[in-house]
Amino acid sequence: MTDKMDFEQPVIDDALVRRMVAAQFPQWADLPVRSAAVGGCAVEELAKVLGYDRIYCGTNSATQLLERRGWQFMEQGEASGENVSIYEKAL
């Protein structure tokens, strides 16, 4: 027998992401948001296919990884009470 608890996965849709961006970074509230259920470099390739010329990422723990992969630091922000580094990558 395990003590594993079942948790529902949260639904993270475009509308939720738009609200979160608007609340935390009002200056970016007008930027488009599209879902991408892929990870790593696949996100970059998908963004290119969709016609984007740059993408953005916020992190409080993966700054060195992003910098090694060519992301540029933009600014420090706050999300859910934590400091977050905002990065941009030109495609």
C-alpha positions as CSV (number, residue, x, y, z in Angstrom):
1,M,0.0,0.0,0.0
2,T,1.3,3.5,-0.8
3,D,0.6,6.8,0.8
4,K,0.5,8.5,-2.6
5,M,-2.1,11.2,-2.9
6,D,-3.9,12.0,-6.1
7,F,-3.9,15.6,-7.1
8,E,-5.7,17.1,-10.1
9,Q,-3.5,18.8,-12.6
10,P,-4.3,22.5,-12.8
11,V,-5.8,23.7,-16.0
12,I,-3.4,26.3,-17.4
13,D,-5.0,27.8,-20.5
14,D,-4.3,30.9,-22.5
15,A,-6.9,33.0,-20.5
16,L,-5.2,32.1,-17.2
17,V,-1.7,33.0,-18.6
18,R,-3.0,36.3,-19.9
19,R,-4.5,37.1,-16.4
20,M,-1.3,36.1,-14.7
21,V,0.9,38.2,-17.0
22,A,-1.4,41.2,-16.7
23,A,-1.4,41.0,-12.9
24,Q,2.4,40.5,-12.5
25,F,3.7,42.4,-15.5
26,P,1.0,45.0,-16.7
27,Q,3.4,46.4,-19.2
28,W,3.2,43.1,-21.1
29,A,-0.6,42.6,-20.9
30,D,-1.1,43.4,-24.6
31,L,1.4,40.8,-25.8
32,P,-0.2,37.7,-27.5
33,V,-0.3,34.4,-25.7
34,R,-0.5,31.0,-27.3
35,S,-0.4,27.5,-25.8
36,A,2.6,25.3,-26.5
37,A,2.6,21.8,-24.9
38,V,6.2,21.2,-25.7
39,G,9.4,21.6,-23.8
40,G,13.0,22.8,-24.2
41,C,14.2,23.8,-27.7
42,A,11.0,22.5,-29.3
43,V,9.3,25.7,-27.9
44,E,11.8,27.8,-29.8
45,E,11.1,25.9,-33.1
46,L,7.4,26.1,-32.6
47,A,7.5,29.8,-32.0
48,K,9.5,30.2,-35.2
49,V,6.9,28.2,-37.1
50,L,4.1,30.4,-35.6
51,G,5.9,33.5,-36.8
52,Y,7.3,34.9,-33.6
53,D,10.6,36.6,-33.7
54,R,11.3,36.4,-29.9
55,I,10.1,34.5,-26.9
56,Y,10.2,35.3,-23.2
57,C,10.7,33.2,-20.0
58,G,10.5,33.9,-16.3
59,T,12.5,31.8,-13.8
60,N,13.6,31.9,-10.2
61,S,16.0,29.0,-10.5
62,A,17.2,28.4,-14.1
63,T,19.1,31.6,-14.9
64,Q,22.4,29.9,-15.7
65,L,20.7,27.3,-17.9
66,L,18.9,30.1,-19.9
67,E,22.1,32.1,-20.3
68,R,24.0,29.1,-21.5
69,R,21.3,28.6,-24.1
70,G,21.5,32.1,-25.4
71,W,18.7,33.9,-23.5
72,Q,19.3,37.5,-22.6
73,F,18.4,38.9,-19.1
74,M,15.8,41.7,-19.3
75,E,14.7,42.6,-15.8
76,Q,13.9,41.4,-12.3
77,G,10.3,41.0,-11.4
78,E,8.1,39.4,-8.8
79,A,5.6,36.6,-9.2
80,S,3.6,35.0,-6.3
81,G,5.9,36.7,-3.8
82,E,9.1,35.4,-5.3
83,N,11.8,37.2,-7.3
84,V,11.8,36.2,-10.9
85,S,14.4,36.9,-13.6
86,I,12.8,37.7,-17.0
87,Y,14.6,36.6,-20.1
88,E,14.2,37.1,-23.8
89,K,15.5,35.1,-26.7
90,A,15.5,36.4,-30.3
91,L,14.7,33.6,-32.8
